[in-house]
Amino acid sequence: MLATNRFGTFFGVSQKVLDSVWQALTSPTGESATYISMEIGADLDVFHPVRNKLHQLEITEHPDESINRFLQLFLKGPVKIPNYSGGLGILAGDTLKSFADCKIPIVGISLLYRKGYFSQMVDSKIGQVAWAADWAPENTPGLYLLHDPKSPTQPLTIEVPFYDLQGIRSVACAHLWLKMEINEALDYFVPEILLDYQTPQSPSWIQDAAQHLYDSSSEKVKATQRRLLGVGVVPAMEALGITSRTIHLNEQHGVGVVLSLISQLLQNEHGPQYETKATDQDILTAAAEVAKRLVFTIHTPVKAGHDRFNISVFDDLISPFCKHALNLLAREEHNNYVYNFTAMAMKLNRATNSVSRLHKEVTQKQFPQYADKITAITNGVHHLTWTSDAKAELYDTFPELHNWRRDPSVFAKAETLLRHNKFRTYFEQAWRTDTMILVDYVNRMLTTHRNQRLATWIDPPNYLSYLSMEEASLDHTTFTLGFARRFSTYKRADLIFEDLDRLTAMITENNWPVNFIFAGKAHPSDEPGQDLIRNVLAVQEELYQKSHGLAKLVFIPGYDMHVAKMMVAGSHAWLNSPKRPLEASGTSGMKAAMNGVPNISIMDGWWVEGYHDGRTGWKFGYEDSISHEHFSEQPSSLLYNEDSASFYTVFPEMLRWFYDPALHNQYIDKCIANLSLNCPIFNTHRMAAEYVARYDLDLAPTVKREMKKFRSLYCSDPSFHEQSK
């Protein structure tokens, strides 16, 4: 499990695996792809194949100290890698894991943030409190500081140029880290290259800008982060010998790579003086050539997710040539003072995709000039990451699901288990285990907060922490509704509490106890998003009192992948309440589906495709046609009254099916339908196969056949399928 190359020594794969992966990524043919993402989420406490293998083999130590050092790190080292904020980063991590499972030659590139996104504390009066998430990459298993082959005692370093108002050049220097995304069989991996600008050679303002993911303390800091990512890609590829002819932009954040590739082409044509020799037409021609290498995925219709900068922000960041190129390629048509990097990425590519079928329609309305080139690849999730241990043991037990770990398409056979009494019984037992894990976690948290009240200045975020343990404790047999995601206004976290009288009436009149478990973060600069957290906290006591203690609302601070996995597996239904059509996809509901948990959701994003005429869950809210007026995020346009009223008509049916013994089997039918209908579709293996079709890679015959099989499970966009025939 120890392997070396000229960049370092690595643990978890054989020398043969390391050599074969690196050979594919550095092949002169360029038959690989480079995947650029501002964030990548892959915490080791939700998927840790190397540690799992060590436990399976009962290996706890090794006589060779060089091996034992790695062994102890993987067995006992930290498991958090806070290089993600939420859905986009976790999706990137899931995608790279599936590429590794499917043995697709891909390399990921992102930034390394030494202060992470942020750590979250929640105070009942103040709301969210954010502070830096300090961590130590050098002590994290699976992360390696790469060495310079020419000087093995020194870190491998790249340079990214910056220019001030006088055109004077300064240099940002990044050390290259490698995170190995190793598959469960340990016979393939995808390298993630993380650019660490916290180096002594970098100017202090660069180091400051690179510390926090999505630091929005100023427009200059935001623009600097984008440049550090995008313009760092080509130097990183060159330093490692990566030859990918396809570059995938996972959102527009890394679009600066286009400027590097244009410069390369023009330098080859005009020599070192290309910046003064190249004409506008030369730049446009080079940009068109570069576009042939790019695949672009747009993830959101929300304005805050699109990178738009006043052009003056770049006056002291980039060279006059780069600014001239941006004037040609990124300046908004109707606002000459703004660079629109989302529109630039939309323009310069050979393939653009949205992340669900409905999102394709929305994106075509937002970017009508590119409507013909926009296709859909509906998101998925990595089934091995998000399936709970109890459900995984269940799936392993039944021959109908044989090989589900390697091939999620076998879940289609779960339909035969619909009337399998033993499976239904074991499914409910596994579900009970998952709910107990979640509820026990919440009860311990409430106790901890109760005990800390006198020891800290923080007021516990949950009203239940002010009650006795007997009154406050959650019961695992109580219906539990889960909600966890980024707190942003369009996601309407507080929607279902719009009319507490109506909500509590249905609970008390029928004596249906309900646990509402919420979690999520709001960006530190998003005050309306933080207001949503405060709104949820503010209704806890009233909800409890009006329901006579039957309804208990809990907010879990410090939302991360571990909390998410507990929640999607242990909840009895998963809530998603965005304003349609502003949720481009949404993947938390897919994670619930991997565990057979039904969704109750607005008909937005993936749920339009995953609802299956009600066989897999419930829908509520507005679902008619969409137009530009529906893109508004103004408070008056968020449809709180209409969509909450719709929820209150649906929620009693869910509770009745869950609690009534005569109807409970129908609830379990929906659970098993999620396994047979949604698990084969909404996984990142299928999604990866659809991306591979856009990458147009010449793969090994066995891999080609597997990709074709996964694509046959579901076609996100029949129009692309027809074009590619």
C-alpha positions in Angstrom: 0.0 0.0 0.0 3.0 2.2 -0.4 4.0 3.8 -3.7 6.4 6.5 -4.9 7.0 8.7 -7.8 9.2 11.7 -8.5 6.7 13.9 -6.5 6.6 11.9 -3.3 5.5 8.8 -1.4 1.9 7.9 -1.1 -0.1 5.4 1.0 -3.2 3.4 0.1 -2.5 2.2 -3.4 0.0 -0.1 -5.0 2.9 1.0 -7.1 1.2 -0.4 -10.1 -1.9 1.7 -9.5 0.1 4.9 -9.0 2.1 4.3 -12.1 -0.9 3.5 -14.3 -3.0 6.5 -13.2 0.0 8.9 -13.6 0.8 7.4 -17.0 -2.8 8.0 -18.2 -2.8 11.6 -17.0 0.6 12.4 -18.6 0.1 10.5 -21.8 1.0 12.5 -25.0 -2.5 11.6 -26.4 -4.2 13.9 -23.8 -6.9 11.3 -23.2 -7.8 12.7 -19.8 -9.8 15.6 -18.4 -8.9 18.3 -15.8 -11.8 19.2 -13.5 -11.6 22.7 -12.0 -13.7 23.5 -8.9 -13.6 26.4 -6.4 -14.4 23.8 -3.7 -14.2 20.1 -3.2 -15.9 18.3 -0.3 -14.6 14.9 0.6 -14.4 14.5 4.4 -13.0 11.2 5.5 -15.6 10.5 8.2 -18.2 9.7 5.5 -16.0 7.8 3.1 -12.6 6.4 4.0 -11.8 3.3 1.9 -8.2 3.0 3.1 -9.1 3.0 6.8 -12.0 0.6 6.1 -9.6 -1.8 4.4 -7.2 -1.6 7.3 -10.0 -2.4 9.7 -11.2 -5.2 7.5 -7.7 -6.7 7.5 -7.3 -6.0 11.3 -4.0 -4.1 10.6 -3.1 -1.8 13.5 0.6 -1.5 13.2 3.6 -2.3 11.0 7.3 -3.1 12.0 8.6 -0.7 9.2 8.5 2.7 10.8 8.0 4.5 7.4 4.9 2.4 6.8 3.7 2.5 10.4 3.7 6.3 10.4 1.2 6.3 7.5 -0.7 3.5 9.1 -1.3 5.4 12.4 -2.2 8.6 10.5 -4.9 6.8 8.4 -6.2 4.9 11.5 -6.2 7.8 14.0 -5.7 11.0 12.0 -8.2 13.9 11.5 -11.1 13.3 9.2 -12.2 16.8 8.4 -11.0 18.6 5.2 -12.9 22.0 5.3 -12.4 22.9 1.7 -16.1 23.1 0.9 -19.1 25.2 1.8 -21.9 23.0 0.7 -23.6 21.5 -2.3 -21.2 22.6 -5.0 -18.1 21.3 -3.2 -19.7 18.1 -2.0 -21.0 17.4 -5.6 -17.4 17.9 -6.9 -16.1 15.4 -4.3 -18.8 12.9 -5.2 -18.1 13.3 -8.9 -14.4 12.7 -8.5 -15.1 9.6 -6.3 -17.3 8.1 -9.1 -14.6 8.9 -11.7 -12.2 6.9 -9.4 -14.7 4.1 -9.1 -15.2 4.0 -12.9 -11.5 4.3 -13.6 -11.8 7.5 -15.7 -8.5 9.4 -16.1 -9.4 12.7 -14.4 -7.4 15.2 -12.3 -9.2 17.7 -10.1 -7.7 21.2 -9.3 -8.9 23.5 -6.6 -7.5 25.8 -3.9 -6.4 24.8 -0.4 -7.9 27.1 2.2 -6.0 26.9 5.5 -8.9 28.5 7.4 -11.5 26.6 5.5 -15.0 28.0 4.9 -16.0 28.8 8.5 -16.9 27.0 11.7 -20.4 27.7 13.0 -21.6 28.3 16.5 -25.3 29.3 17.0 -26.6 31.5 19.8 -30.3 31.6 20.5 -30.3 35.4 20.7 -27.5 36.4 18.3 -27.9 33.6 15.7 -25.0 32.4 13.7 -21.5 33.1 14.9 -18.7 32.4 12.5 -15.0 31.8 13.1 -12.0 30.4 11.2 -11.8 26.7 10.7 -8.1 26.1 11.4 -6.8 22.8 10.3 -3.5 21.2 9.4 -3.2 19.6 5.9 0.2 18.2 6.8 -1.5 16.0 9.5 -4.4 14.9 7.4 -4.4 11.4 6.0 -4.4 11.2 2.2 -3.0 14.8 1.8 0.6 15.1 0.5 2.7 18.1 -0.1 4.4 17.4 -3.4 8.1 17.7 -3.8 10.0 19.4 -6.6 11.7 16.6 -8.6 14.7 18.9 -9.3 15.1 19.7 -5.6 13.4 16.9 -3.6 13.8 18.7 -0.3 11.7 21.6 -1.5 7.9 21.8 -2.2 6.7 21.8 -5.8 5.9 25.5 -6.4 4.1 27.4 -9.2 3.9 31.1 -9.9 0.9 33.3 -10.8 1.6 36.9 -11.9 -0.3 39.9 -10.7 0.1 43.5 -11.8 -0.5 46.8 -10.1 -1.8 50.1 -11.6 1.6 50.9 -12.9 1.9 47.6 -14.6 4.6 46.4 -12.1 4.6 42.6 -11.8 4.4 40.7 -8.6 4.2 37.0 -8.1 1.9 34.7 -6.1 3.6 31.4 -5.3 1.6 28.2 -4.5 2.7 24.9 -3.1 1.0 21.9 -4.7 -0.8 19.4 -2.5 -2.2 16.1 -3.6 -5.3 14.6 -2.2 -5.9 11.0 -3.4 -9.6 10.2 -4.0 -9.1 6.4 -3.8 -11.9 4.0 -4.8 -13.3 1.3 -2.5 -11.3 -1.4 -4.2 -8.1 0.6 -3.8 -7.2 -0.2 -7.4 -7.7 3.4 -8.8 -7.7 6.9 -7.7 -8.3 10.5 -8.9 -5.7 13.0 -7.8 -7.0 16.4 -6.5 -4.4 19.1 -6.8 -4.8 21.8 -4.2 -3.1 25.1 -4.7 -1.8 26.5 -1.4 -0.9 30.2 -1.7 -0.1 30.5 2.0 3.6 30.6 1.2 6.4 32.9 2.4 7.0 33.9 -1.2 3.5 35.2 -1.8 2.7 38.9 -0.9 0.8 39.2 2.3 -2.4 40.4 0.5 -2.4 37.3 -1.6 -2.0 35.1 1.5 -4.9 36.9 3.2 -7.1 36.5 0.1 -6.4 32.8 -0.1 -7.2 31.8 3.5 -11.0 31.5 3.5 -13.2 29.8 0.9 -15.6 32.5 -0.6 -14.0 35.3 1.3 -16.2 38.3 0.2 -14.7 40.9 2.5 -14.2 43.0 -0.7 -14.7 42.6 -4.5 -10.9 42.6 -4.9 -10.5 39.6 -2.6 -13.2 37.8 -4.5 -11.6 38.6 -7.8 -8.2 37.6 -6.5 -9.5 34.2 -5.4 -10.9 33.5 -8.8 -7.6 34.5 -10.5 -5.6 32.3 -8.1 -7.7 29.3 -9.1 -8.1 29.9 -12.9 -4.6 31.2 -13.7 -3.0 28.6 -11.5 -4.4 25.7 -13.5 -2.0 25.7 -16.5 1.2 26.1 -14.3 0.0 23.3 -12.1 -0.7 21.0 -15.1 2.7 21.9 -16.6 4.5 21.3 -13.3 3.0 17.8 -13.0 3.1 16.9 -16.7 -0.7 16.7 -17.0 -1.7 16.6 -20.7 -5.5 16.7 -20.6 -6.9 18.1 -23.8 -10.3 18.6 -22.1 -10.8 21.0 -19.2 -14.1 21.0 -17.3 -15.2 24.2 -15.5 -17.4 23.2 -12.5 -19.0 26.7 -12.4 -17.3 29.8 -13.8 -14.9 30.5 -10.9 -11.9 29.1 -12.7 -12.6 30.7 -16.1 -9.3 32.6 -15.8 -7.7 29.4 -17.2 -9.0 30.7 -20.6 -6.7 33.7 -20.4 -3.7 31.3 -19.8 -4.6 29.1 -22.7 -5.1 32.1 -25.0 -1.7 33.4 -24.0 -0.1 30.0 -24.7 -1.5 30.0 -28.2 -0.6 33.5 -29.0 2.9 33.1 -27.7 3.4 30.1 -29.9 2.2 32.1 -32.9 3.8 35.5 -32.2 6.7 34.7 -29.8 7.5 36.4 -26.5 6.2 39.8 -27.7 2.7 38.4 -28.3 1.0 40.9 -25.9 2.0 43.8 -28.2 1.7 42.0 -31.5 -1.6 40.2 -31.2 -4.6 41.9 -32.8 -8.2 41.8 -31.5 -8.9 39.2 -34.1 -5.9 37.1 -33.1 -7.3 37.1 -29.5 -10.8 36.2 -30.7 -9.4 33.4 -32.9 -7.3 32.0 -30.1 -10.4 32.2 -27.8 -12.4 30.2 -30.3 -9.7 27.6 -30.4 -9.4 27.4 -26.6 -13.2 27.0 -26.4 -12.9 23.6 -28.2 -11.1 22.3 -25.1 -13.7 23.4 -22.5 -16.7 21.9 -20.9 -18.8 24.2 -18.7 -21.3 23.3 -16.0 -23.5 26.0 -14.6 -25.1 25.2 -11.2 -27.4 28.0 -10.3 -29.9 30.5 -11.7 -29.4 32.7 -8.6 -27.7 36.0 -9.3 -25.4 35.8 -6.3 -23.9 32.6 -7.8 -22.8 34.4 -10.9 -19.5 36.2 -11.0 -19.9 39.8 -12.1 -17.2 42.4 -11.3 -16.8 46.1 -12.0 -13.9 46.3 -14.4 -12.1 48.7 -12.1 -11.5 45.8 -9.7 -9.0 44.4 -12.1 -7.0 47.5 -12.6 -4.4 46.4 -10.1 -4.7 42.7 -10.6 -3.9 41.8 -14.2 -1.7 42.9 -17.0 -2.9 45.4 -19.7 -3.0 42.5 -22.2 -5.3 40.4 -19.9 -7.6 43.4 -19.4 -7.8 43.9 -23.1 -8.7 40.3 -23.6 -11.4 40.5 -20.9 -12.8 43.6 -22.6 -13.2 41.5 -25.7 -14.5 38.4 -24.0 -16.2 39.2 -20.7 -17.6 42.7 -20.8 -21.4 42.7 -20.5 -23.3 43.7 -23.6 -25.5 46.2 -21.9 -23.1 47.3 -19.2 -19.6 48.1 -20.4 -18.4 48.7 -16.8 -18.9 45.0 -15.8 -17.1 41.8 -16.5 -19.6 38.8 -16.4 -17.5 35.7 -16.0 -20.6 33.4 -16.1 -21.5 34.7 -19.5 -17.8 34.4 -20.6 -17.7 30.7 -19.5 -21.1 30.2 -21.3 -19.6 31.7 -24.5 -16.3 29.9 -24.5 -16.8 26.1 -24.5 -17.6 23.2 -26.7 -20.3 21.9 -24.3 -22.5 23.6 -21.7 -24.8 21.8 -19.3 -27.3 22.7 -16.6 -27.8 20.3 -13.7 -31.4 19.2 -14.2 -34.0 19.2 -16.9 -35.9 22.2 -15.4 -32.7 24.0 -14.8 -31.9 23.7 -18.5 -35.2 25.5 -19.3 -34.3 28.2 -16.8 -30.8 28.6 -18.1 -32.0 28.9 -21.7 -34.3 31.8 -20.6 -31.4 33.5 -18.7 -28.9 33.1 -21.5 -31.1 33.0 -24.7 -28.1 33.8 -26.9 -26.6 30.4 -26.0 -29.9 28.4 -25.7 -29.1 26.0 -28.5 -25.8 24.8 -26.9 -27.2 24.3 -23.4 -28.0 20.7 -22.5 -28.8 19.0 -19.2 -26.9 16.5 -17.1 -28.9 16.0 -13.9 -26.8 15.8 -10.8 -26.3 12.6 -8.8 -24.6 11.6 -5.5 -21.9 9.1 -4.7 -24.0 6.2 -3.4 -21.1 4.7 -1.4 -20.6 7.9 0.5 -24.2 8.6 1.4 -25.6 5.1 2.2 -25.6 4.6 5.9 -23.8 1.6 7.4 -27.1 0.0 8.5 -28.6 0.3 5.0 -25.3 -0.9 3.4 -25.5 -4.0 5.5 -29.1 -4.5 4.4 -28.2 -4.1 0.7 -25.3 -6.5 1.1 -27.7 -9.1 2.6 -30.1 -9.6 -0.3 -28.9 -11.3 -3.5 -31.3 -9.1 -5.6 -28.9 -6.2 -4.9 -25.7 -8.2 -5.4 -22.8 -5.9 -6.5 -24.6 -2.7 -5.7 -21.4 -1.2 -4.4 -19.7 -1.3 -7.8 -22.8 -1.0 -9.9 -25.7 1.2 -8.7 -27.8 0.1 -11.7 -28.7 -3.1 -9.7 -31.0 -1.0 -7.6 -33.5 -1.3 -10.4 -34.0 -4.9 -9.2 -35.3 -3.5 -5.9 -38.7 -3.5 -7.4 -38.8 -7.3 -6.9 -38.4 -6.6 -3.2 -41.5 -4.5 -2.9 -43.6 -7.4 -1.6 -40.6 -9.2 0.0 -41.7 -9.3 3.6 -38.3 -10.2 5.0 -36.7 -7.2 3.1 -39.4 -4.9 4.3 -38.9 -6.0 7.9 -35.1 -5.7 7.7 -35.4 -2.3 5.9 -37.5 -0.9 8.8 -35.0 -2.3 11.3 -32.1 -0.6 9.5 -34.0 2.6 9.3 -34.8 2.4 13.1 -31.0 2.1 13.7 -30.3 5.2 11.6 -33.0 7.2 13.3 -31.7 6.1 16.7 -28.2 7.3 15.7 -29.6 10.7 14.7 -31.8 11.1 17.7 -29.1 10.0 20.1 -26.7 12.6 18.6 -29.4 15.3 19.0 -30.1 14.4 22.6 -26.4 14.3 23.5 -26.0 17.7 21.9 -29.0 19.1 23.8 -27.5 17.8 27.1 -24.1 19.3 26.3 -25.6 22.7 25.5 -27.7 22.5 28.7 -24.6 21.8 30.7 -22.6 24.6 29.0 -25.1 27.3 29.7 -23.4 28.5 32.8 -19.9 27.8 31.5 -19.9 30.0 28.4 -21.4 33.2 27.1 -23.2 31.3 24.4 -27.0 30.9 24.9 -27.9 27.4 23.5 -29.5 27.7 20.1 -32.4 25.3 21.0 -35.3 26.0 23.3 -35.2 22.3 24.3 -31.9 22.9 26.1 -33.7 25.1 28.6 -36.1 22.3 29.5 -35.5 19.2 31.6 -34.0 16.2 29.9 -37.3 14.3 30.4 -39.2 17.1 28.6 -36.7 17.8 25.9 -35.4 14.4 24.7 -36.4 13.3 21.3 -37.8 9.9 20.7 -36.6 7.8 17.8 -40.1 6.4 17.2 -41.4 9.9 16.5 -41.9 11.0 12.9 -38.7 13.0 12.0 -38.6 15.6 9.2 -35.1 16.6 8.1 -34.0 19.8 6.5 -30.3 20.6 5.9 -28.7 22.9 3.3 -27.3 26.4 2.9 -29.5 29.0 4.4 -30.3 31.4 1.6 -33.5 33.4 1.1 -34.8 31.5 -2.0 -34.4 28.1 -0.1 -37.0 29.4 2.4 -35.9 27.3 5.4 -38.7 28.8 7.6 -41.5 28.3 5.0 -43.4 25.5 6.9 -43.5 27.6 10.0 -45.4 30.4 8.3 -48.7 29.5 10.0 -47.9 27.9 13.4 -51.6 27.7 14.4 -52.4 25.6 11.3 -49.3 23.4 11.6 -49.8 22.7 15.3 -53.5 22.1 14.9 -53.0 19.1 12.6 -50.4 17.7 15.1 -52.4 18.1 18.3 -55.8 17.1 16.8 -54.4 13.8 15.7 -51.9 13.3 18.5 -49.0 13.0 15.9 -45.7 13.9 17.5 -43.1 15.4 15.1 -39.4 16.0 15.3 -38.3 18.8 13.0 -34.5 18.6 12.7 -32.8 21.5 10.8 -29.1 22.3 10.0 -27.2 24.5 7.7 -25.0 27.5 7.3 -25.5 31.0 5.9 -22.6 32.8 4.3 -21.1 35.2 6.8 -21.8 38.1 4.5 -25.4 36.9 3.8 -27.4 38.8 6.4 -30.8 37.7 5.0 -29.6 34.1 5.1 -28.6 34.6 8.7 -32.0 36.1 9.4 -33.5 32.8 8.3 -31.5 30.9 11.0 -32.8 33.4 13.6 -36.3 32.9 12.3 -36.1 29.1 12.7 -34.7 29.6 16.3 -37.4 32.1 17.1 -40.3 29.8 16.5 -39.1 26.9 18.6 -40.7 27.8 21.9 -44.0 28.8 20.3 -44.1 25.6 18.2 -43.5 23.5 21.3 -46.0 25.3 23.5 -48.8 25.4 20.9 -48.4 21.7 20.2 -48.3 20.8 23.9 -44.8 19.4 23.5 -45.7 17.2 20.5 -43.7 19.2 18.0 -40.0 19.7 18.7 -37.8 21.8 16.5 -34.0 21.4 16.8 -31.3 23.2 15.0 -27.9 21.4 14.8 -25.0 23.8 14.6 -21.8 23.0 12.7 -23.4 21.4 9.7 -20.9 19.3 7.7 -20.9 16.0 5.7 -21.0 13.8 8.8 -24.1 15.6 10.1 -25.7 15.5 6.7 -25.2 11.7 6.4 -26.8 11.1 9.8 -29.7 13.3 8.8 -30.5 12.0 5.3 -30.4 8.4 6.7 -32.2 8.9 10.0 -35.0 11.2 8.9 -38.4 9.7 8.0 -38.9 12.3 5.2 -36.7 14.9 3.6 -38.0 18.5 3.2 -37.0 20.8 0.3 -38.8 24.1 0.1 -37.1 26.4 -2.4 -38.9 29.0 -4.5 -39.4 27.3 -7.9 -37.4 27.5 -10.2 -34.4 28.8 -8.2 -33.1 25.4 -7.0 -31.1 24.3 -10.0 -30.8 20.7 -8.8 -30.5 20.0 -5.0 -28.7 16.9 -4.0 -29.6 16.4 -0.4 -32.9 14.8 -1.4 -31.0 12.3 -3.6 -28.9 11.3 -0.6 -32.1 10.6 1.4 -33.3 8.5 -1.6 -30.1 6.4 -1.4 -31.3 5.4 2.0 -34.9 4.8 0.9 -36.2 8.0 2.6 -39.1 9.8 0.8 -38.9 13.4 -0.1 -41.6 16.1 0.4 -40.5 18.9 -1.9 -41.4 21.8 -4.1 -41.4 20.6 -7.8 -38.0 22.1 -8.5 -34.6 20.9 -9.5 -34.1 17.2 -9.5 -37.5 16.4 -7.8 -39.3 17.1 -11.1 -37.5 14.0 -12.4 -37.4 12.0 -9.1 -41.1 12.4 -8.1 -42.3 9.6 -10.4 -46.0 10.6 -10.1 -45.9 10.4 -6.3 -44.4 6.9 -6.1 -41.3 8.1 -4.2 -42.7 10.9 -2.1 -44.9 14.0 -1.9 -45.0 17.4 -3.7 -46.4 20.8 -2.7 -46.4 24.3 -3.9 -46.3 26.1 -7.2 -45.5 23.9 -10.2 -46.9 25.7 -13.3 -44.9 27.2 -16.1 -42.0 29.6 -15.4 -41.1 33.0 -16.8 -38.5 35.7 -15.9 -40.7 37.1 -13.2 -40.3 33.8 -11.3 -36.5 34.4 -11.0 -37.0 37.2 -8.5 -35.6 36.7 -5.0 -37.4 39.8 -3.6 -39.2 39.0 -0.3 -42.6 39.9 -1.8 -42.1 37.4 -4.6 -41.2 34.3 -2.5 -44.7 32.9 -2.3 -44.7 32.1 1.4 -48.4 32.2 1.8 -49.2 30.1 -1.2 -46.6 27.4 -0.8 -46.9 27.0 2.9 -50.7 26.6 2.5 -50.0 23.8 0.0 -47.6 22.1 2.5 -50.3 22.1 5.2 -52.6 20.2 2.9 -50.0 17.5 2.1 -48.3 17.1 5.5 -51.3 15.4 7.3 -51.3 12.7 4.6 -47.7 11.9 5.3 -48.2 11.7 9.0 -51.3 9.6 8.6 -49.5 7.1 6.4 -46.6 7.0 8.9 -48.6 6.5 12.0 -51.7 4.6 10.9 -50.9 0.8 11.0 -53.5 0.3 8.3 -51.6 2.7 6.0 -48.0 2.3 7.1 -47.3 -0.3 4.4 -48.0 2.4 1.8 -45.3 4.6 3.4 -42.8 1.7 3.1 -43.8 1.2 -0.6 -42.6 4.8 -1.2 -39.3 4.0 0.5 -38.6 0.9 -1.6 -39.7 2.8 -4.8 -36.9 5.2 -4.0 -34.5 2.4 -4.2 -35.8 1.0 -7.5 -36.6 4.2 -9.2 -34.2 6.9 -7.9 -31.1 5.1 -6.8 -30.3 3.8 -10.4 -30.7 7.3 -11.8 -29.5 9.9 -9.3 -26.0 8.6 -8.7 -22.7 10.1 -9.8 -21.8 7.0 -11.7 -24.6 7.7 -14.2 -23.7 11.4 -14.1 -20.0 10.7 -14.7 -20.9 8.6 -17.7 -22.9 11.5 -19.2 -19.9 13.8 -18.6 -17.6 11.3 -20.2 -19.7 11.6 -23.4 -19.0 15.4 -23.4 -15.3 14.8 -22.7 -15.1 12.5 -25.8 -12.3 10.4 -24.2 -10.9 7.3 -25.9 -11.3 4.9 -23.0 -10.4 1.2 -22.6 -13.0 -1.1 -24.0 -14.2 -2.4 -20.6 -14.6 1.2 -19.3 -16.4 2.2 -22.5 -18.9 -0.6 -22.0 -19.5 0.4 -18.4 -20.0 4.0 -19.3 -22.5 3.0 -22.0 -24.4 0.9 -19.5 -24.6 3.7 -16.9 -25.8 6.1 -19.6 -28.5 3.6 -20.6 -30.0 3.9 -17.1 -31.2 7.5 -17.7 -30.7 10.2 -20.3 -30.9 13.6 -18.7 -31.2 15.3 -22.1 -32.6 13.3 -25.1 -31.7 16.2 -27.4 -28.0 15.7 -26.7 -28.4 11.9 -27.1 -29.9 12.5 -30.5 -27.1 15.0 -31.5 -24.4 12.5 -30.4 -25.7 9.6 -32.5 
